[in-house]
């Protein structure tokens, strides 16, 4: 794919450059709780500003139903982008309407405008090729050049990611080139031992990546809600813990394949349990109990890995040369269930391994728990995109940039 450096070498002064960013930041009561994705696009936007481009930034936020919804406005993200750039950023209250055209027409050399949420228009996510193409064509009218830099959306065949880059001269921004370079280090000529840590709620979300990693990884460490389906498959009582019984046959097959291939497949040896899910708003004390992973009471729910599992997992990460981590080990948002996730993060910062935090909740946990982001090899902005890349899938947004 052509890169932004090639574009800059050609010159972009006074050109309207459409930057498909990922400003899909978590919000709470109108405030951004984690601006990591906004900061991730800064190198691309700053480079274009310095080169004299007229920068049009577009993104989605959340999952509105194809119509304007104030709960999902990008106005706050646009304001934060301006703060981080240290320069005014104009905001258009629509995506392809009069406000968008006025905002773009009003741009001077080296200035930035942010369009309203792309998903306020049904054409962005439509499964109808013609409807999507029409929306992409109207977006194309706002720009001369396209720069794809929303890595967190490249696994979606959406208009601004998949169709628009085919209508304009297209280039990959710094974030996408960095993300792809990192993922290649996890799939090509990997330095060993290669350890993978997988967590999160649903085992079904990780089946594809487990399938691929059984042929690549040396160790797979499992935590989070997905661990209980594995424990149930081994015949253990899991109480009222998260469970996907329909996935047990697949899980058993993967455990057998790991054994055949000599891949260490580690599950929790102890867990923190409670009869009640913790209150994540008040953070009221939860008073969990630690039990062996094969002795979970029938009326209790597993909510974090226990102290012995933390030690075990830390020891398995200590000598790794490459680590990929996707998914928290427990309900890290509550302090009583954050220690498992914290232990994994600490083990990675203590290690000399090339460590990749696979976006989503893992990246949020690193920031929430106060870790220095520079202590990790890379923190991805795209959880789903990272997983699908590792699964070997074709990502529509990357394919469009490669055409």
Residue, then its C-alpha position, 0 to 999 in steps of 0.5 A: x500500500x502507498x503510505x503518507x510519506x509518499x503523499x507528502x513527498x508529492x506535496x499536499x499544499x492546499x489539497x483537501x485531504x480526507x483522513x478516516x480516523x478512529x475517534x471512537x472514544x469511550x464517553x461518560x456523561x458527555x466526557x471522554x474517559x480515554x482519549x488514546x484513539x484521538x492521540x493515535x491519529x495526531x502524527x498523521x494530522x500534524x504531518x498534513x497540517x505542517x505540509x499545508x493540507x486542508x484536513x478533513x477528519x471523519x470517524x464513527x462513534x458508537x452504534x447509532x441507528x443510521x440517524x443523528x443521535x446526540x448521545x453519539x456526537x463527535x463534537x467532544x472528540x473534535x474539541x479534544x483533537x483541537x486541544x491536543x493539536x493546540x490549534x482550532x478545529x472546526x466542527x461540521x454538524x453533519x457528514x455530507x450536508x450543508x454544514x460539512x461543505x461549508x466547513x470544508x470550504x472554509x478551511x485554510x492552509x494547515x487547518x482542520x475540520x471534523x465531520x459529524x459521526x459517519x454512522x448518522x448516515x445509513x449509507x456508511x454501514x449499509x449492506x447494500x452496495x449501491x447505497x454504500x457507494x452513493x454515500x462514499x461518492x458524496x464523501x469523495x466530493x469533500x476531498x482530493x485525497x484519502x488517507x486511511x488511519x482508522x485502524x480500529x475500523x479496517x475490518x469493516x466493509x463500510x463506505x468510508x473504509x472500503x468504498x471511499x478509498x477506491x474513489x480518491x488517490x489513497x494512502x495509509x496514515x502513520x497509525x495504520x502503517x505502524x499497526x500493520x508492521x507490528x502485526x507482521x512481527x506477530x505472524x512472520x519471523x516471530x521471536x520465541x518463546x511466543x506467549x499469548x494471553x487471552x481474556x475477555x467475556x466470550x470465548x466465541x470472540x476468540x475462537x478464530x484467533x486461537x485456531x490460528x495461534x495453535x500453529x504459531x504460539x508456544x504458550x497460550x494463557x487464558x483468563x477472563x470470562x472465557x476461561x470458564x467455558x474451558x474449565x467446564x469443558x474439563x468437567x469442572x463446576x463453574x457456578x454462575x460464571x460466564x459460560x458458552x456451553x455451545x462452544x464446549x466441543x470446539x474448546x475440547x478440540x482446541x485443548x486436544x490440538x494444543x496437546x498434540x502440537x506441544x503448545x502450553x495451554x494454561x487455564x486458571x488454577x484459582x479464581x476470585x468468586x462472589x454471588x453478586x456482580x460488583x457495582x462498577x459505578x460506586x466501586x463499593x467493596x465486593x469482598x470476594x472469596x478465592x477458591x481453586x478453579x476446580x472448586x467454584x461453588x454452584x451459587x458463585x461467579x468467577x470474576x478474576x484470576x486468583x493469586x496463584x494464577x497471577x504468579x503462574x502467568x507472570x512466570x510464563x511471561x517472564x522469559x518470553x521474547x514475544x507476547x500478544x495480549x488481548x482481553x482482561x483477566x477479570x472485571x478490572x473496572x472494580x478494584x477488587x477484581x483488577x489484580x489479575x489484569x494488573x498482574x499481566x500488565x506488570x509482567x509485561x512491563x517487567x519483561x524484555x519481550x516485544x509486547x503487544x496489547x491488542x486494543x479494546x478493553x486491554x488498552x483501556x485497562x492499561x490506562x485505567x490501572x495507571x501503567x506507563x504506555x511506553x513500557x509496552x512494545x505497542x498498544x493497538x487501537x483496534x481490538x477486533x481488527x488486530x484479532x481478525x488480522x491474526x486470524x488471517x482474514x482479509x481486512x476490507x479497509x487494508x485491501x482497499x488501500x492496497x488496490 
